[in-house]
């Protein structure tokens, strides 16, 4: 696994500033946390650690862990060799249950030595101030896979991970800016799929309206990889197969953002729950529904952490409707509907009105209804965040080319968040 570049001199200066005379006293009232994952295979190392004053929360955790033993997770002092513990005193806690002496050998051997040496070297390198050796303690949680067998790798990976976790703790990594920057870009390696959010418009929403599962899968299989694409599970599909169709389509597009076009008119909460249970990322209610239904719909979507959208199809006064709602939707869909398509311009001036009227709200605007590449650019220019297309893509003989005709409209649409991305701390 590749690790971030670290400017050691900068880290050392930051640590000295963090633990200046006016700041050092604060650590006794709280504690610092560090984490690092390095290596690969069964010997992969994952370190979580706490560092703090003996008289603070970390000191209490150290004493409790030292005296309250748990079967299979017995803590031990980190020692460089027998009879030579490292300082600050470090309590090593196995994360994975130690079931036999073979497992114990990995903990009491290379893992223990690695953690102890990493702490000692951190003192020698000035990462840990020498005058804090007898004032601080460390609690270090160590992961050792039951099938790990290469002692040299176990040592090396845990040594490096411990030092990195320690540096991160003292540097108070990550910063707020780092966390917010990466939270929607990152993919957890064990989970194996992304959980997309709509934080970086514009987007292209592909409406799968034909009530045919195999056709929908065929279209999805031809969608080019892009963070700009939303998959709409259309109303006809849902009516024919039920919301279970969402989970079924996930098998073909596990990383996709999927919006369920429920066209809810009543029992808003119930329909949101049903779609949510099938992993929908967003749900759509009909704007013709009573304000009370829409409020319940949007409230439940927000409660569950998914997007609540309102489709203004056939709503004569969208602004008036929104003003009557107590819960503001995440997405407003301006959609004339298939039966009303008479041209390529769809009253896009309302986009500006929505922005001005609800300038204190955070929401996305989607535009649908006979959208072609040449008219999509106009909608984007006038402020649309999402372009919804259907037959132009789903009935095309070259689905991928049809989609790229939209993705190539603007520089932003062509961008992908992972292109040229460099991991830095």
N, C-alpha and C positions, 0 to 999 in steps of 0.2 A: 504494500500500500504506500503510495506517495505521501510524503509529509510536507507540511507548509515550510517555507523558508523562514528562518528565524535570525534576526540581527542580534547577536548575543550582546554586543556593546550597548545597544539601545535597551535591551531587556535589563542589563545590569544597572544602567542609569535610572531606569524606571523603578527598579526594585529599591535602590538606594533612596530615591525620592519618596517611595511609598512608605518605607520604614525609617524615615527621618524621625528625630526626637518627638516632633509634634504629632506624628502619625502612629508610632509604635504602640502607644497606649491603647489605641482603639482595638487592637487585635484581641485583647483580653475580654472585650465585651461581645465579640462575635467570633467568626472563624472564616478562613478562606478555603475555597474548594477548587480542586484541579482534576482534570480528566484527560486521558490520552489513550488512543488505540493505535497500535503499530504492529507491523509484521503481517504474516499471512499463514494460511494452513492451520493445522491443529495447534501449532505453537503460538498463534496470534496472542498478543498481550493487550489486556484492557485494564487500565489502572484508574481507580477513583480514590482520591485522597482528601483528607482534611488536615489543615495545619493551623495551630492556634496556641494560645497561652495555656499553661497548665491549670491556671485558675479559672479558665473560661469554659465554654461549652465543649471544646475539643478535649480539654483535660478530663472532663466528666465522662465523655464518650470513651476516652482511652482507659480510664479506670474501670468503667462498667464492662467494657469488652474484655479487659484483662482478667476480671474476676467472675464474670458470668459466662461460663463456657457453654457452647452449643455443640451437640453431637454432629460431627462432620464439618464443622466450621470453627474449630478451635483456633483462636488467635495465637500468634507467637511474636516475640520480639525479633526485629530484623537484626541479624548479626553478620558481620563481615566474615568471621570464622567463629567457631565455638569459643565462648568466653570474651568476645570482643564485639559488643553491640555498637551500632552507629548512633550518633547524636545529631540532632535531637532524637530522643528515643522514639522509635517507630513501631507501631503495632500493625502487624501484617494479618489481614483477615481473608481467608479463602472464600471466594464467591460460590464456587461449585462444591457440592458435598464431597468430602474426602471419604471414600468408601473402603479403602484398603491401604496397605503399606506401600504399594506401588504408587498410588496417588499421593500419599504422604511424602514419599521421597522427592517428588517434584516440587512440593511446597517447601519442605525443610532443606532442600538442596539448591537448585539453580534459581528458583523464584526468590527465596529468602536472601540469598547472596546478592542477587541482582538489585533488589530494593535497597539493601543495606549499603552496597557500594555506590548506588546512585545518590543516596542521601549524603554519604561521606564526601563524594566528589563534588557535590553541590556546595558543601561547606568550603572545601578547598578552593573552588572557583569563585567564591564570594557571592554565590546566589543566596545562601543562607548566612546572615550575619553571625560572626563567631560569638558575639556577646549574647546571642539568643539560644545557644546550644542547650542550656539547662533551664531555660524559661519556656520553650515551646515543646510541644509533642506533635506527633503525626500519626494519623490513623490511615492505613493504606489498604484498600480492598483490591485483591488480585484475582484475576481469572486464569485458571489453568484447565484446559480442555482435558477430559478423561483420556482421550486418545493421543494426547501430545506425547512424543517420544524422544525428540531431539533435545537433549539437555543444553547444548550450546545455543540453539535458537531460543529456547525458553529463557535462558539467561540474557542473551543479547536483547531480545525484544522487550523483556520486562525492565531491564536496566534503562533502555532508552525511553520507554513509556513513562517510567517513574520520574526521570529527570524532566521530561517534557510536561508531565502533569504538575510537577512542582513549580516549574517556571510559570505555567499558566495560572496556577493558584496565586502566586506572589504578584503576578502582573494583572490579576483580576480579569483574566480572559474568559469569555469574549467581551468585547465592548458592546454597548447597545447598538452602535452602528453596524458592527460585524454581524450580530445576531439578526437584526432586521434585514440586512442585505442578503443574507444566506437562507433565511427561513423558507422562502418560496422557491429557492433555486436548488436546494439540497435534496438528495435522495438517500434514504437510509439503506445501507448495503445489505442488511439482513432482511429487511422487509421486502426489498426487491422491486418496488414500484413507487412512482411519484404520486403525491396527493396534490393535484393542481389547484391553484386559486386564481381568481381573475383580478390580478393586481397590476397588470401591465398591458392595457389595451393599445392598439386595436386587436380584435379577434374575428375569426371567420367561423360562423356557426353553420354546420351542415345538418340540414333537417332531413331525417330519415322518416318520411311520411308514408311510403308504400308499405302496406300491411303484409310484408313478406320477410320472414326472418333470414332466409338464405340470401336474399337480395341485400338486406341490410349488412350482413356479414361480408358480402362481396364488396360493397362500397367501402366499408371500414378497412378491409384488407388492402385497399388501394390508396388510402390516405397517406400522403408523405409525412415523414416525421417533422413535427413543428409544434412549438409551444403556443402557437397562435390559433389552434383549431379547437373548437367545441363541437361535441357530438350531441345533437338533439334527438332524443327518442320521441318520435312524433306521436300525436294522438291516435292515429289509426293503428300504429304498432301496439300501443298500450291497450287499446280497446280489444284488439284481437288476442294478444298473448298475456295481458295483465302486466303489472309492474315487474314481474319476474323476468321479463325481457331485458331489463337493465342488467341484471346479474349475468344473464346469458351473453349479452354483448360484451361484458367485461372480459370474458374469456378471450375475445379477439382484440380488445383494446384496453389493457389493464391500466395504462397510464393516462387514459383520456379523461377530460372533464365532460361529464354527462349531465345533461339537463332533461328532466322529464316533463314533457308538455302535457300536463294533466288537464288543462282547461277547467280547473275546479270552479264550480258555481255554488257549491254547498259543502257543509261539513269540512271546512278547510283544514282543521287540525288533523283529522283522521287521514285524509289523503296525503298530507305531508308525511305523516308517520309511515304509511304504507310504502311510499317511494323511498324514503330514507332507509328503511330496513333492507331495501334492495340495492343500496349504495349509490343512490342518486346524489350528485353534487349540487344540484339546483332543481327547483320545482317551479312550475308555471301555473298561475291561476288566471281565470278569465276576468278581465276588467269589468265585465257586465255583472259580476257577482255583487251582492250587497256589501257595503263598507265593513259591516261587522264580520262577514265571512272572510274578507280580504285581510282584516286586522288579525283574525285568528290564524289565518294561513301564514302571513308574514311573521307573526310572533313565534309560531311553532318552528318555522324554518330557521329563524335566528337562534332560537333556543337550542336547536340541534346542531348549529354550526354550519348549515348549508345556506345557499342563496335562495331568497324568495323573489320570484319575478311575477309581474303583472302584465298580461297581454291586453293592450288597448284596442283589440279588434272590435269594431262597431261601437266603440265608446265615443259619443258625440263630443264630450267635453273632458278630455283626459286630465287637464289641469284641475278642473272642478272635482273630479273623482278623487284625485290624489289629496286634495285639500280636505276632503271628508274623512280620509283615513287617518287613524291615530298611529298606525305603524307604517313607516315608509318602506317601500320595497327596495331591494338591492339592485334590481334590474327593471327597467321600464321598456316594454316591447311595443314599438310603433309598427303595426302590421295591418295592412289592408285586407289581407286574406286572398286566397287563390281566386275566388269567384269575382273579386272586384278589381283585378289587374287590368288596367286600361292603358297604362303607359309606364314610362320609366321614372317618373318623378312622383314622389309620394308624400307631398306635404311636409317636406323636411324642415320648413321654417319653425315647426313646433319644438324642434330640438333646442333652439336658442331660447324660446320661451320657457321651457322646462328648466334650463340652466339658470336663467335669471330669476324665475319664481321661487325655485328651491335651492338657492345658492348656499344655504347653510346645511344642505344634505349631501351625503356621499352616495352616489348611485351611478349605474351604467345605463346607457341608452342603446338599445338594439333596434335595428331597422330591417324589415322584411317585406316581401311582396314583389316578385318579379325582378329581383336584383340581378343585374348583369355586371361584369367587370367594369364596363364603362360608366354605369350609374353608381356603382359602389364607391368609386373615387369621390364622387360628388357628396355622397352621404358621409364619408369619412371627413371630407373637408368641412362639412357643416357641423361636425361634432359627434357623429355616431361612434360608439365604442365597439359595437358588435354588428357585423353584417351577417344576416341570415340568408342562406341560399338553399334551394331545394332541387328542383328538377334540372337546373343548369348543370349541377354536379351529378345527381343520382341517376339521371337518364342519359348522361354523356357516354359516348363510346370510349372515351379516354378519360376516366375519372380523375386520375392523377394530374393530367394536363389541365383539366377544367379547374381543379383546386389551385394549381400553381398560377393560373391566370389571375386569381385573387391575391395570392400570397406575394406576387411580384408587383402589386400596385404601388406600394410605397416602401421606402427604406425600412420603416418600422415593421411592416408586415413581413419583410424578408428576414428580419432579425430572429435569432433563436438564442435563448438565454445561456445555453451551454457552449455556444461557439466562442472559441478563443478565451474561454474562462480559465483563470489562473487562481489556484488556491493560495492565499496569503493570510498571515496572521496579523 
